[in-house]
Amino acid sequence: MEKIFKKTNAGHYLLIIAGTLLMAASVNLVYDPLEMVTGGVTGLAIVIKKVTSIWIKGGIPIWLTNILLNIPLFLAAWLVRGKAFLKNTFFATVSLSIALYIIPTYDIVYNDYLLAAVFGGVLGGAGLGLVFMTLSSTGGTDLLAMVVHKFKPYYTVPQILTVIDGLIVLAGVISFGLTKALYAIIAVYITAKISDSILEGLKFAKMAYVISDYYDDIAKQVMKELDRGVTGVSATGMYSNKDKKMLFCVVSKKEIVTLTDIAVSIDPKAFIIVSDVREVTGEGFREYRQ
C-alpha cells in the first residue's frame, strides 16, 4: 500500500486527509465530550474551550485554537525541516482543522471513560500513523516531536510524542481532575502504540542466513523465484575447520516462507537462521527520503 500511495501526489494527500479525519473523530466524538486531555494542541484546545466558555458561549472552538497555536511551530519547521516538510505540514494542519470543524461534537461512548481511552487511542493512533507515513505532521506537539526527531533519530516520533503529551496530560489534571487524566494517559499510550505499529509494520522485513554446501544452487533459485539479491559471506566451520559460504538475504514477511522452502528443497540439511528486521532502506524496499 505504501508503494502505491507514494507514486502519486493524490494518494499522498489522501493518506493525510484520511489520517486527519480519524484524528478529528477521536477528538470531537470521544475526548472533547468527556473532557479528556490527551495531550497535543487539541488537548490544550479542549482546556482553552472549557476556560473561555465563561466569557464566550461554548468557548473558543477547537479548530480555531488548533490553527492559532500552530503558527510559532511552523516557524520552527521552516528552519529545521525545510520547505517541503512545511508544505505537507500546512496541508495536514489545515486538513485537521477542517475535519475538527465539520465533525460534530457528540459522545459516542456514552460517558464510558475506559471505552473512550481505548477507542479514542485506536482512532487517534491510526490517524497519526497514516499522517506520519507521508513524512508529514498535523502541527502541534507532533510537529514538535518531528523537529526533535531530526536531532534525536534513535527515538521514534511516537515515542517522543508520548513524553510531550504526557506532560500536557499532567497539566490537564488541574483543569479536569485526576480521574479523567488517568484515563487520558491510557489513551496516549494506546495512540503511541498504534501509530508506532503502523510506521514500523510498513518497514518490517525478515533477514535470513543460510549455511549449506549447496549455497550456489540455493542463491540462484532465490534470485530467480523471489528476484531478491543474495550476498555470499565467507565463513569457517569451527567444528570441521572448513571454509564455507553463508548466504545472507533480506526479504519481506511473505517471502521468507518461500526462501526457506527453496533452501530445504535443495539441501534438507541446510542450517537457516531467520530474524526480524525493523527497517530496510534500499532497492526492493523503502526508498530513502531526506
C-alpha positions in Angstrom: 0.0 0.0 0.0 2.8 2.4 0.9 4.4 2.0 -2.6 1.0 2.7 -4.3 0.4 5.9 -2.4 3.9 7.1 -2.9 3.5 7.0 -6.7 1.0 9.9 -6.9 0.6 13.2 -5.0 -3.1 12.5 -4.9 -2.5 9.3 -2.9 -0.1 11.2 -0.7 -2.7 13.8 0.2 -5.5 11.2 0.5 -3.5 9.5 3.3 -3.2 12.8 5.1 -6.9 13.5 4.7 -7.8 10.0 6.0 -5.5 10.4 8.9 -6.7 13.8 10.0 -10.3 12.7 9.7 -9.6 9.8 12.1 -7.7 12.2 14.5 -10.6 14.7 14.4 -13.1 12.0 15.1 -11.2 10.9 18.2 -11.2 14.5 19.5 -14.8 15.5 18.7 -16.5 12.2 19.2 -14.5 10.9 22.2 -12.2 13.3 24.0 -14.0 16.6 23.9 -17.4 15.4 25.2 -15.7 13.7 28.1 -13.2 16.5 28.7 -10.2 14.1 28.4 -6.9 16.0 27.8 -4.8 13.5 25.8 -2.0 16.0 25.0 -1.2 17.9 21.9 -2.6 21.2 20.7 -6.0 19.6 20.5 -5.7 18.7 24.2 -4.8 22.2 25.1 -7.6 23.4 22.9 -10.1 21.4 25.0 -8.8 23.1 28.1 -9.0 26.5 26.4 -12.5 25.8 25.2 -13.6 25.0 28.8 -11.9 28.0 30.3 -13.1 30.5 27.7 -16.7 29.2 27.9 -17.0 31.5 31.0 -16.8 34.5 28.7 -17.7 33.1 25.3 -20.7 30.8 24.7 -19.4 27.4 24.0 -15.8 28.6 24.4 -13.2 29.1 21.6 -13.7 26.3 19.0 -11.0 23.6 19.0 -10.4 24.1 15.2 -9.6 27.8 15.7 -7.2 27.2 18.6 -5.5 24.5 16.6 -4.7 27.0 13.8 -3.6 29.8 16.1 -1.3 27.7 18.3 0.5 26.2 15.3 1.8 29.5 14.0 5.1 29.6 16.1 5.6 25.9 15.4 5.5 26.4 11.7 8.4 28.8 12.0 10.4 26.1 13.7 9.5 23.7 11.0 10.7 26.1 8.3 14.1 26.4 9.9 14.6 22.8 10.8 12.7 20.6 8.4 12.6 22.7 5.2 10.0 24.0 2.8 8.9 20.6 1.5 8.1 19.4 5.0 6.4 22.7 5.8 4.2 22.4 2.7 2.9 19.0 3.8 2.5 20.0 7.4 0.5 23.1 6.3 -1.8 20.9 4.3 -2.2 18.4 7.2 -2.8 21.1 9.8 -5.5 22.8 7.6 -7.0 19.4 6.9 -7.2 18.6 10.6 -8.7 22.0 11.4 -11.4 21.5 8.7 -12.1 18.0 10.0 -12.5 19.4 13.5 -14.9 21.9 12.1 -17.1 19.6 10.1 -17.3 16.6 12.5 -19.9 17.4 15.2 -19.1 17.1 18.9 -21.0 14.1 20.2 -20.4 11.5 22.9 -20.4 8.1 21.1 -19.1 6.2 24.1 -21.9 7.3 26.4 -19.6 8.6 29.2 -17.6 5.3 29.4 -14.1 6.5 30.1 -12.4 3.2 29.7 -14.0 2.7 26.3 -13.1 6.3 25.4 -9.5 5.7 26.3 -9.3 2.5 24.1 -11.4 3.6 21.2 -10.1 7.1 21.1 -6.5 5.8 21.3 -7.1 3.5 18.4 -8.7 6.1 16.2 -6.1 8.8 17.0 -3.2 6.4 16.7 -4.3 5.1 13.4 -4.8 8.6 12.1 -1.4 9.8 13.4 0.3 6.8 11.8 -1.2 7.5 8.4 -0.1 11.1 8.6 3.4 10.2 9.7 3.6 7.6 6.9 3.7 10.5 4.5 6.5 12.2 6.5 4.1 14.9 7.3 2.7 16.3 10.6 -0.6 17.8 11.7 1.3 20.5 13.6 1.1 20.9 17.3 3.1 18.6 19.6 3.5 16.0 16.9 5.2 18.7 14.8 7.4 19.5 17.8 8.1 15.7 18.1 9.2 15.5 14.5 11.5 18.5 14.9 13.1 16.8 18.0 13.4 13.6 16.0 15.6 15.4 13.5 18.2 15.8 16.2 17.4 12.5 18.1 16.8 10.0 15.3 17.3 7.0 17.6 13.9 7.7 19.2 10.8 7.2 17.1 8.4 10.2 16.6 5.6 8.4 18.6 8.0 7.8 21.5 9.0 11.5 21.6 5.3 12.5 21.3 4.4 10.3 24.2 6.7 12.2 26.5 5.5 15.6 25.4 1.8 14.7 25.5 2.3 13.0 28.9 3.4 16.4 30.3 0.3 18.0 28.9 -1.9 15.3 30.3 -0.4 16.1 33.8 -1.3 19.7 33.2 -4.9 18.6 32.4 -5.2 17.3 36.0 -5.5 20.8 37.2 -8.4 21.6 34.9 -10.4 18.4 34.9 -9.2 16.3 37.8 -7.1 13.2 38.3 -9.6 10.5 37.2 -10.0 11.9 33.7 -6.3 12.5 33.4 -5.5 8.8 34.3 -7.8 7.6 31.5 -6.2 10.1 29.2 -2.8 8.6 29.9 -4.1 5.2 28.8 -5.4 6.8 25.6 -2.0 8.4 25.0 -0.2 5.1 25.5 -2.5 3.3 23.0 -2.2 6.1 20.5 1.6 5.8 20.6 1.5 2.0 20.2 -0.9 2.0 17.3 0.9 4.8 15.4 4.3 3.1 16.1 2.9 -0.2 14.8 1.7 1.4 11.6 5.1 3.0 10.9 7.2 0.0 11.8 4.9 -2.5 10.3 5.3 -0.9 6.9 9.1 -1.3 7.1 9.1 -4.7 8.7 11.1 -7.5 6.9 12.9 -10.7 7.6 16.6 -11.4 7.4 17.8 -15.0 6.7 21.2 -16.6 7.0 21.6 -19.9 5.1 24.5 -22.2 5.7 24.8 -25.0 3.1 27.2 -26.8 0.9 24.8 -26.1 -2.0 24.9 -22.4 -1.5 25.3 -21.6 -5.2 22.2 -23.5 -6.2 20.2 -22.0 -3.4 21.3 -18.5 -4.3 20.4 -18.9 -7.9 17.0 -20.2 -7.1 16.3 -17.4 -4.6 17.3 -14.8 -7.1 15.2 -16.5 -9.9 12.0 -17.0 -7.9 12.0 -14.1 -5.5 14.0 -11.6 -7.5 16.0 -10.7 -4.4 19.7 -10.1 -4.1 21.7 -12.6 -2.2 25.1 -12.0 -0.6 27.7 -14.7 0.0 29.7 -14.3 3.2 32.9 -16.2 3.7 32.8 -18.3 6.9 34.7 -21.1 8.6 33.1 -24.0 10.3 34.9 -24.3 13.7 33.9 -27.9 14.1 35.0 -29.1 10.7 37.6 -26.2 10.2 36.4 -25.9 6.6 35.7 -22.8 4.6 32.1 -22.3 3.8 29.8 -19.7 2.1 27.0 -18.3 4.2 24.1 -16.8 2.3 22.7 -13.5 3.5 19.3 -12.3 2.2 16.6 -9.8 3.3 13.1 -10.5 2.1 9.5 -9.5 3.0 7.5 -11.3 5.6 5.6 -13.2 3.0 8.7 -14.2 1.1 10.5 -15.8 4.0 8.4 -19.0 3.7 9.3 -19.4 0.0 13.0 -18.7 0.8 13.0 -21.4 3.5 11.2 -23.9 1.2 13.8 -23.3 -1.6 16.7 -23.9 0.8 15.3 -27.0 2.3 14.2 -28.5 -1.1 17.8 -28.2 -2.4 19.5 -29.1 0.8 17.4 -30.8 3.6 20.3 -30.4 6.0 20.7 -26.6 5.4 21.1 -24.5 8.5 18.8 -21.5 8.3 18.7 -18.5 10.7 15.7 -16.1 10.5 15.4 -12.9 12.4 13.2 -9.7 12.3 14.4 -6.6 10.6 12.9 -3.3 11.9 13.7 -1.2 8.9 15.1 -1.8 5.4 16.2 1.0 3.0 17.3 0.2 -0.5 16.3 -1.4 -3.8 13.2 -3.5 -3.5 12.2 -1.9 -0.1 11.6 1.6 1.1 13.4 4.3 -0.7 15.4 6.8 1.4 13.9 10.3 1.6 15.6 13.2 3.4 
